[in-house]
Amino acid sequence: MNITLKCTPVEQQSSQCLIVGVFEKRQPGPHAQAVDKASDGALQRILKQGDMDGKPGQTLMLHHLSGIQAERVLLVGCGKQSEFDEKQYNKALTAAIQAVNDSGARDAACYLTDLEVKSRSKAWNVRRVAELVHQTLYRYQQTFSKPEKPDYPLGKLQLCVDDKALKSARTGLKIGEAIGKGASFTRDLGNLPGNICTPTYLASQASKQLKDYANMKVKALNQKAIEELKMGAFLSVARGSRQPPKLIVVEYQGTKKDTKPYVLVGKGITFDTGGISIKPAAAMDEMKYDMGGAAGVLGTMQAIGELQPPINVVAIVPSCENMPDGNANKPGDVVTSMSGQTIEILNTDAEGRLILCDALTYSERFKPKTVIDTATLTGACIIALGNQACGLLSNDQPLADALLAAGQTSQDRAWQLPLWDEYQEQLKSNFADMANIGGREAGTITAACFLSRFTKKLKWAHLDIAGTAWKSGAEKGSTGRPVPLLTQYLLDQCGKKYQL
């Protein structure tokens, strides 16, 4: 998709489709008013017939209006003009993109970006279009024998903004395109089945997708190297699988080499059976999404590669399968982590924290400014927060505040949960320094408490994306989250350059 910025008056626009907004009670927005004037009142006459009333997400396609060069005019409902906020804007955009793509138009001009959205800039409006184009038009095709292709693919989209906002809008477009591409990469990785997306495949895709970006290098440590690092917790999970583990490390240097980096750690369990503590059969296929943290971190690195911000970033992805085998972890086993701390494994399905704890210890060698891990870690987080927000826990409140703010800006929200010492009591073990589970109560919190024991030297935050990384049911598939949140957080560390 080729997305450009320009503000051609609607009556002079020669694109195959104009996209203009209509508010509730059939009130045309400013560009719809221009269409009405150019067509000698045709728009108002059509609206008075009652085909649409401007409710959010409504669409009405008009053809060959007199006085308009474009073949089509798409009217898009925007809701109440006095309440036109980001929620209504997102709904209108998604409906517009889908409607134009379903039509025969191969290029379109969108004037919704020039509308006033509450508490948002025109540059932010542009950014959201770019993100939503990727999100709405994404199609998983890799494992179909005959991939479906549209008869009339939408190939060009022109976005209208006034001249005063053009400079900042270019930045908005660049950010939106980068996040859109990164999220699509994340979705591709997540949607692939476990027999294809193995740890080795994940490492190869990281290299293929990221190695050619300026200032970025990728390496994947094999089992022997992981053993030399004494990552006993990580290796204990990998033991039950025929697929060898990988520790993927991506380094981006956007500023001076001695500047401390921001580190992202992503859980990369490419398939999770639960191990000996095996999961129920129903919906177990969705455990291919248990590498959602890894996919999100790699997608974020692609966005960073596209944008080339002046910061240093390191991504660390411990990746393996969790399978039931004669050599697999057993409930009651005790393993020694890279940090030297011992862990009693009471439940082999609490494996994500075992691979993450060693990766968090490994992150110390980079002397990071902050460390953020992201993982599809607990079903308890889905019960607590549903599919709207990811869970956030941190040992550093300024870092937590920065992530919460980034979530608001990016529309990829997080919600903070407590990390109080009282919860640590649930991890007591009679046979090791700690147990890997803390019982049914506060499962998301005790999982983070476990990880916190490996981050005492770090400014660290944990994002539990179990409820946000993928959708179930008829719309089953990866969402691309938390690429927008992580990318926004990193851009926020760069000062005013990327603020919209």
VENFENRA-V187544 format. One line per field, one symbol per residue. phi: phi as a letter, one per 20 degrees, with the letter a starting at -180 (. if undefined). psi: psi as a letter, one per 20 degrees, with the letter a starting at -180 (. if undefined). burial: # if it has 24 or more other C-alpha atoms within 12 Angstrom, else .. A space follows every 10 residues. Layout:
phi = ???
psi = ???
burial = ???
//
This chain:
phi = .edcdacfgg fdfdgfbedc ecegmleffg ffffffffel nffffffffn fbdnfgnfcb edclffndff fcceecfdnf ffcfdffffg fffgffffff ffeefdbbcd dffefedgmc efffgfgfgf ffffffefce cfdefcgfcf fcffdbcdde bfgfefffff fgffffffff fffffgfgff fffffdeegf fgffffffed feffmcccbc eegffffffm effgffffge deeffcdecd ddddbggeff eedddcfcff bcenmfefff fgmfgfffef dfffffffff ffffffelfe bdccdcceca ddcebfdfgd gofdcdfgfn fdceeebfee egffefffff fgfffelffb ccdcbeecff ffffdmdece eccbebfgff fffffffffe mceccedfce ggffgfefce cbfaeeccnf flffffffgg fffdcfecec cddedgedfb ddmfegrfen edgfffffgf ffeenfgded
psi = poprpqmpqh iipjqippoq qprqkkoqrg hhhhggghjl jhghgghiij hqjjqpiqqo pqplpqiphq hqpopppjbp hiknahghgg gggggggggg hiajpiqqpp jhijqoppjq rhhhggghgg ghggghjppp ihjqhnpppq hnpoippppp qqhhjgghhg gggggggggg gghhgggggh hqqhigmrhg ggghhggghh hiqqjpqpqo pagghhhhil mhgghhgihj qipqrqoppp ppniaqhjpp rpppppploi poiibhmqqq hpjhhiiijj khggghghhh hgghhghlqm rpppppoppr qoqprijrqq piqpqprhii qqppohoiil hghhhhhhhg ghhhiilqgq ppqpqmgphh hghgibjgqq ppqqjohhgg hhhgghhggi jmqrppqqlq hhhhhijqqi irhrqirkah plhhghghgg hhijkhjqoq qpookhiihr qabhkprqii qlgggggggh hhijbihjp.
burial = #.######## #.#.###### ####.##### ######.##. .###..#... .######### ###.#.#### ########## #..#.##### ########## #.#.###### #######..# ########## ########## .......... ...####### ##..##.### ########## ########## ####..#### #######.## #.#.###### ###..##.## ########## #.######## ####.....# ########## ########.. ....###### ########## ########## ########## ####...### #.#######. ########## ########## ####.##### ########## ##.##.#### ######..## .######### #########. ..##.###.. ..######.. .######### #####..### ########## #.....#### ########## ###....###
//
